[in-house]
Amino acid sequence: MKKFLAVLLAVLMVFAVCSCEKKVEEQQSENEETEAVADNPEETAEEADAGEDAGEDAGEDAGEDAGETESTTITMATNAYFKPYEYYEGDKIVGIDAEIAEEIAKKLGKELVIEDMEFSTIITAVQEGSVDFGMAGMTVTEERKESVDFSSSYANGVQSIIVKEDSPITSVDDLYADGASFKVGVQLGTTGDIYSTDDFGEDNVIQYSKGNEAVLALVGGSVDCVIIDDEPAKALVAENEGLKILDTSYADEDYAICVAKGNGELLADINAAIDELTLDGTIDAIVAKYIK
């Protein structure tokens, strides 16, 4: 029994010695690490800076990704005084262009936003990028093509001449007659403005910001006729007694959508949408809804 106790005691002493040696080794290791940090503080600072830089880079990347998120809206510039293509019904802009634009936006997976502005400022707004495209019964002309790109045509237009019922102007030829000096009212920036200024000279053309202002000038006797697109002309004559539209048109033209030069992706998307809406009869149905 005594021998057994002696052996057990010897074993316990061995374990105790080993445990003490292990604790001493661990303490020495901790002391060495502490000394290493104290000897090289710059390395620790660099590691911390690296961590901060990584965090900043991640934040910048996240911000850039958020900024590059594609917009869910597409903005159209128009002049909403061009019935039946665009006009106000209460607070809402409606009409042929407004409905076709809405269908195009759906094809592009976007929500349409319409901004009303003076017709003469639409191309500038498109150029500057404050809007995505312009759509306002706009005719494609060589002059305009120098500033913006145009889509495929989606409708045809006719420039008509409005006169008083007792007017000496009975046809478009009267405007070109030798010695004629009729005052022509137009909406600023329209093809009626562009063409008539070229044909009759700046002195004989009076520009107004809206088509209905030109017609009111005709009613009041300030001008002898108004040159404007045929469909708006019909609406304006219906609203003002004593006026008529001449049987002979002033010019025939095509309407298209304008986008900023170089924006080929948007132009291609719009053209594809116009093609689809033409083939499935959507555009014809919209036009027929407004033009009987």
Secondary structure, 3 states (H helix, E strand, C coil): CHHHHHHHHHHHHHHHHHHHHHHHHHHHHHHHHHHHHHHCHHHHHHHHHHHHHHHHHHHHHHHHHHHCCCCCEEEEEECCEECCCEEEECCEEECHHHHHHHHHHHHCCCEEEEEECCHHHHHHHHHHCCCCEECCCCECCHHHHCCEEECCCCEEEEEEEEEECCCCCCCCHHHHCCCCCCCEEEECCCHHHHHHHHHHCHHHEEEECCHHHHHHHHHHCCCCEEEEEHHHHHHHHHHCCCEEECCCCCEEEEECCEEECCCHHHHHHHHHHHHHHHHCCHHHHHHHHHCC
